[in-house]
Amino acid sequence: MSNSVEIVFSIEVLESAAELSSEDQSLLEIAYKALKDAYAPYSKFNVGTALLLKNGEVVIGNNQENVAYPSGLCAERVALFAAGAQYPDIPVTTIAITAQSDTVSIDEPLAPCGACRQVMCETENRYGQKIKVLLKGDADKIYVINSVSDILPLSFTPDKLAVK
């Protein structure tokens, strides 16, 4: 007999940024500006990220490609690692992620890749604080997720390395 586990989470779907707080609207605008400076000559797929830290600082990131794949880095990890280096003791409260492509229309908000989700999860664990995730593509629709653990429910966490 097998056991099953049901994993449930919710994503709030907003039809417009006007439904967000002014702080979250501003963070999405900053992420959108950041994607304009992405270095994505190969994929033509720009991603911008803006992090809001608990002290009110905002840290941006954008994807940085390299012809020697996989030497590039995603926008989310650029921002999270920069925040960790510049503000090592300050938790991230919100991450806004935007995407735009020269070759395809991004009608739905896109979720971060698995590597970025794992780094985001590590950041939540590091500070013991949930990170709100805002996702937006080309269209007006926005996904609001209350915790990174909701988009990576079976994450690899430090307790998995505990010696018994």
N, C-alpha and C positions, 0 to 999 in steps of 0.2 A: 504494500500500500504506500502510495506516495503522499507526501504533504505538499500543500501549496501555500504560498504567501501572496497576498494581494498588496501591491504597492500603489497607493493612491496619492495624488497631489493635484493641485489646482493651478491653473494659469488664468489670470484675469486678462481678458481681451478687451482692449479699448479701441474705439473707432477713430479717436483723434487725440492729439497731444493736449488739447484743451481740457480733457478729463483728468489730466495729471496735475499735481501740485506745481506751483511756479518753480520750485527748486528742481523737481524732476524734469520739467520742460526745459529749463536752462541746461541741465546736464545732457539731455539728448541733443540740444543744439550744439553744445561743445563737442560732443562725440561726432556729430555730423561734420563740423568744421575740421576735426582731426582726420576724418577719412579722406578729405581733399588732399592731404599731404602724405598719404600712404605711398609707399614705393612698391607698386605692383605692375611692373612692365610686362610680366609674363602671363599672369592670370587675368589682368584687367579687372580684378575683383578687389575693390577697396573696402577696408573695414576700419572704423574708427571707434575708439573707446574712451569714455571719460569716467573716472572714479571719483566719488565723493568720499572724503575721509572724515572721520569723526570730529576732527578739529576744523572742518570747513574748507580745507584745501581741496583743490581739484587737480588730479593728475591725468594726463591724456596719453594715449598710445594709438598707433596705427600699424597695420601690417607692413612688414619689411621683407621683401622677397630677395632671393639670391639665385643667380643662375646655377649655382651648385646646390640644387635641392637636396636635402631639406635644411639648408643652412639659414633660411629665413625664419621669421618669428611672427606669430599672430598678434594682432592688436591687443587682445586681452592680456596676453603674457607680457608684452612690452610695457603696458601700463602697470600691471600688478608688480612686476619686478622693479620698475622705476619707483613705485610707491614704497616698496619694501626697502629699497636702498636709500631713498631720501627721507622717509618717515617710518623707520623700523618699528616704532612703538605705537603707531596710530592705526586703529582699525579702519577698514573699508566699510562704509555703510551701504553704498549703492554703486552699481556698475551699469552704465548705459552703453549699449553696443548697437552700432548702425552699420549697414552694409549697402554698397552700391556697385554696380558693374557696368562696364562699357559694352558688354556682350549679351547680357540677359537681364530681364526685368525681375526684380526681387519684390514680388507682390505680397509675400508673407514675411513677417520677421523671421530671421534665421537664428538658430541656436548655435552657441559656440561649439567648436570641435571637442573631441574627447580629451585631448591633452589640456586644452584651456579649461574645460570643466574641472579636471583634476586639480589644476593649479588654483582655480577659484575655490574649490572645496578645501584645499590645504590652507588657503587664506582665511576662510571661515573658521577652521579648526585652530589655526594659529592664534587668533584673537578671541575665540570663544563667542563670536557674534555672527548672527545671520547677515548675509549680504543680499539686499534686494537687487533683482536683475531686471533691467528694462531693455527690451529688444525691439528694433524698428528697421524695416526695409525701405523700399521706395514709396510704398503706399502709406496711407495714414494710420493703418492698424498698428497697434502697439501691444506687446505681451508684457505683463507685469508678473514676475515670479518672486515670491516672498523669501526664498532661500535657495542657494546653490544646490543644497542637498536634494531639492525637488527635481532638479534636472540631472542629477547624478546620484540616484538613490542607493546604489550598491557601490559606493566609492571606497577606494583604498585609503584607510585612515591610519594614523600613527599606532593605534591600539593593535593593529594587525602585525606590527613588528615586535610586540611585547614578548619578552622571553618568559617561558613558563618554567 
